[in-house]
């Protein structure tokens, strides 16, 4: 289990099941649905940790894009232009193999990576955009 009692977690928008216990609403979440965990009560870059084979990647979002001819194109509101490259900010410990051995990660903090289109989940920490991707979604590091 990648978390302990008291940890804060970020999970996907459609993940989890709400239950009410003693008048309080809780969410039941599978450990594979946890994107990142954090301690200290607030989500910051310093307090966040990637879990399992998750990788927190800082991605730069573009408000406008320039074509080779110098024409400026405004960004669209759909996800067709989500960034697919970025800088590794946090790396989880790795995925557990069926044998019980930990499969080591192939990236380190500071690596530039290219990942699959539409891979991962967007997470905003402070005023910066990040993507949480799995190791299997990484195409290349450079």
ABEGO torsion letter per residue (X at the ends): XABBBGBBBBBBAABEBBBBBGGBBBBBBBAAABABBBBGGBBBAAABBBBEABBBBBBBBBABBBBAAGBBBBBBABAAABBABEBBABBBAEBBBAAGBBBBBABBBGBBBBBBBGBEBBBBBEABBBBBBBAAABABBX
